[in-house]
Amino acid sequence: MLTLAITSGLGLGAMYGLIALGFYMTYAVSSTVNFSQGTSVMLGAVLLFVFAQEMHWPFALSVVAALAICAVWGVLVERFAVRPFVRAGSNAWLMSTVAVGIVLENVVLFTFGKEPRSFPSPFSGSHLQLGDVDIYPLQLAIPLVGIGLAIALALFTRHTRTGRALSAIVQNPTAASLMGIDVSVAITASYAISTVFAGVAGILIAPLVTVSADLGTLFGLKAFAVAILGGISSARGVVIAGFLYGLTEALVTSYVGSSYTNILTFTLVIVALAIRPHGLFGAAAVKKV
């Protein structure tokens, strides 16, 4: 049971970490977050199902198309639900991003349907035997993909022109603008990247759950808790917090019962934040006086 719980927890943790990385990206670059991030998880899963199962596209092409549309969705959210309010000096983007998420969820509900659908895993039929436990390739692939994307993000920010521009904006937006960096374009890019991460999480989780219009709601909420727990200004922190949260959730489910999972895990988050208000790896903002 312990082996199965750890394997499941690593997979869950990788998905929470991916979605939380999206929160980190937008917060670090623009000091805003996309509260419709959970619907991007759903969008990735639903689009993959439509392209691969209903339109019978090749799996790889379906994944690329689904993620491309997720990126476009992120651009639209930033352009129409965030930027106008930020420019006006208003915090109404908080409610605006929630609203566009609800709109997208209902659009999918009316077009895709309300009945949950099963998506077969591309690795179905094969498994690894670890003691008395059957480990399926997808359970191993999820944490590997999550860690791989986290490493890819770190390399992107350090070794590419766009990545260095994003890093410069994180450190000092005004100085970055004076150096000729288009801050608005960089912010839009951060939203596109964040929704792609959420879309990847949706694609990874699709074979393990039923695909439906409300798939991403709870995942998005938990991922935001993970982002706060890890310290939303720390990429490393949100990834580590994702794995810690996923492992805790899997262990509680295995040894205590699924009825207590959300009660205990969110209670632990509250306790951890009471002890570390800025997150496990976050730091208090320095204010000039």
Backbone hydrogen bonds, N-H to C=O, Kabsch-Sander energy under -0.5 kcal/mol:
donor,donor_aa,acceptor,acceptor_aa,energy
5,A,1,M,-2.4
6,I,2,L,-2.6
7,T,3,T,-2.4
8,S,4,L,-2.6
9,G,5,A,-2.8
10,L,6,I,-2.3
11,G,7,T,-1.7
12,L,8,S,-2.6
13,G,9,G,-2.8
14,A,10,L,-2.1
15,M,11,G,-1.7
16,Y,12,L,-2.6
17,G,13,G,-2.6
18,L,14,A,-2.1
19,I,15,M,-2.3
20,A,16,Y,-2.6
21,L,17,G,-2.0
22,G,18,L,-1.1
23,F,19,I,-1.3
24,Y,20,A,-2.4
25,M,21,L,-2.7
26,T,22,G,-1.9
27,Y,23,F,-2.1
28,A,24,Y,-3.0
29,V,25,M,-1.7
30,S,26,T,-2.5
31,S,27,Y,-1.8
32,T,26,T,-1.1
35,F,33,V,-0.9
37,Q,34,N,-1.5
39,T,36,S,-0.8
40,S,36,S,-0.9
40,S,37,Q,-0.6
41,V,37,Q,-1.1
42,M,38,G,-1.7
43,L,39,T,-2.5
44,G,40,S,-2.1
45,A,41,V,-1.8
46,V,42,M,-2.9
47,L,43,L,-2.6
48,L,44,G,-1.9
49,F,45,A,-2.1
50,V,46,V,-2.7
51,F,47,L,-2.8
52,A,48,L,-2.8
53,Q,49,F,-2.4
54,E,49,F,-1.3
54,E,50,V,-0.6
55,M,50,V,-2.1
57,W,51,F,-2.9
62,S,58,P,-2.4
63,V,59,F,-2.2
64,V,60,A,-2.2
65,A,61,L,-2.6
66,A,62,S,-2.4
67,L,63,V,-2.4
68,A,64,V,-2.2
69,I,65,A,-2.1
70,C,66,A,-2.0
71,A,67,L,-2.3
72,V,68,A,-2.0
73,W,69,I,-2.4
74,G,70,C,-2.1
75,V,71,A,-2.0
76,L,72,V,-2.4
77,V,73,W,-2.4
78,E,74,G,-2.2
79,R,75,V,-2.6
80,F,76,L,-2.6
81,A,76,L,-0.5
81,A,77,V,-2.2
82,V,77,V,-0.8
82,V,78,E,-0.7
83,R,78,E,-3.1
85,F,82,V,-0.6
86,V,82,V,-2.2
87,R,83,R,-2.6
88,A,84,P,-1.1
89,G,86,V,-1.5
90,S,85,F,-3.0
94,L,91,N,-2.0
96,S,92,A,-2.5
97,T,93,W,-2.5
98,V,94,L,-1.1
99,A,95,M,-2.6
100,V,96,S,-2.5
101,G,97,T,-1.5
102,I,98,V,-1.9
103,V,99,A,-2.5
104,L,100,V,-2.5
105,E,101,G,-2.4
106,N,102,I,-2.1
107,V,103,V,-2.3
108,V,104,L,-2.6
109,L,105,E,-2.0
110,F,106,N,-2.1
111,T,107,V,-1.8
112,F,108,V,-3.1
113,G,108,V,-0.9
113,G,109,L,-0.7
117,R,211,V,-2.2
119,F,206,A,-0.6
119,F,209,V,-0.5
124,S,121,S,-1.7
126,S,123,F,-1.6
128,L,135,I,-3.7
130,L,128,L,-0.6
130,L,133,V,-3.0
131,G,129,Q,-0.5
133,V,130,L,-1.7
135,I,128,L,-3.5
135,I,133,V,-0.6
136,Y,134,D,-0.5
139,Q,136,Y,-1.4
140,L,136,Y,-1.0
140,L,137,P,-0.5
141,A,137,P,-2.5
142,I,138,L,-2.1
144,L,140,L,-1.3
145,V,141,A,-2.8
146,G,142,I,-2.5
147,I,143,P,-2.6
148,G,144,L,-2.4
149,L,145,V,-2.6
150,A,146,G,-1.9
151,I,147,I,-2.3
152,A,148,G,-2.4
153,L,149,L,-2.4
154,A,150,A,-1.8
155,L,151,I,-2.5
156,F,152,A,-2.6
157,T,153,L,-2.4
158,R,154,A,-1.2
159,H,155,L,-2.5
160,T,156,F,-1.2
164,R,160,T,-2.7
165,A,161,R,-1.9
166,L,162,T,-2.3
167,S,163,G,-2.2
168,A,164,R,-2.3
169,I,165,A,-2.1
170,V,166,L,-2.1
171,Q,167,S,-1.8
172,N,168,A,-2.7
176,A,172,N,-2.5
177,S,173,P,-2.2
178,L,174,T,-2.1
179,M,175,A,-1.3
180,G,177,S,-1.6
181,I,176,A,-2.2
183,V,181,I,-1.2
186,A,182,D,-2.0
187,I,183,V,-2.4
188,T,184,S,-2.1
189,A,185,V,-2.4
190,S,186,A,-2.1
191,Y,187,I,-1.8
192,A,188,T,-2.1
193,I,189,A,-2.7
194,S,190,S,-2.2
195,T,191,Y,-2.1
196,V,192,A,-1.8
197,F,193,I,-2.3
198,A,194,S,-1.9
199,G,195,T,-2.5
200,V,196,V,-2.6
201,A,197,F,-2.0
202,G,198,A,-2.2
203,I,199,G,-2.4
204,L,200,V,-2.4
205,I,201,A,-2.1
206,A,202,G,-1.5
208,L,205,I,-1.6
209,V,205,I,-1.2
209,V,206,A,-0.5
211,V,117,R,-3.7
215,L,212,S,-1.4
217,T,214,D,-0.7
219,F,215,L,-0.5
220,G,216,G,-2.8
221,L,217,T,-1.8
222,K,218,L,-2.5
223,A,219,F,-2.5
224,F,220,G,-1.9
225,A,221,L,-1.8
226,V,222,K,-2.3
227,A,223,A,-2.6
228,I,224,F,-2.3
229,L,225,A,-2.6
230,G,226,V,-2.9
231,G,227,A,-1.2
234,S,231,G,-3.0
235,A,233,S,-0.5
238,V,234,S,-2.2
239,V,235,A,-1.7
240,I,236,R,-2.3
241,A,237,G,-2.7
242,G,238,V,-1.8
243,F,239,V,-1.8
244,L,240,I,-2.4
245,Y,241,A,-2.9
246,G,242,G,-2.6
247,L,243,F,-2.6
248,T,244,L,-2.3
249,E,245,Y,-2.7
250,A,246,G,-2.3
251,L,247,L,-2.5
252,V,248,T,-2.5
253,T,249,E,-2.3
254,S,250,A,-2.2
255,Y,251,L,-2.5
256,V,252,V,-2.6
257,G,252,V,-2.1
260,Y,257,G,-1.6
261,T,258,S,-0.8
262,N,258,S,-0.5
264,L,260,Y,-2.7
265,T,261,T,-2.6
266,F,262,N,-1.9
267,T,263,I,-1.4
268,L,264,L,-2.4
269,V,265,T,-1.8
270,I,266,F,-2.1
271,V,267,T,-2.4
272,A,268,L,-2.7
273,L,269,V,-2.4
274,A,270,I,-1.9
275,I,271,V,-1.6
276,R,272,A,-3.0
279,G,276,R,-2.3
280,L,229,L,-3.8
281,F,230,G,-1.3
287,K,285,A,-0.6
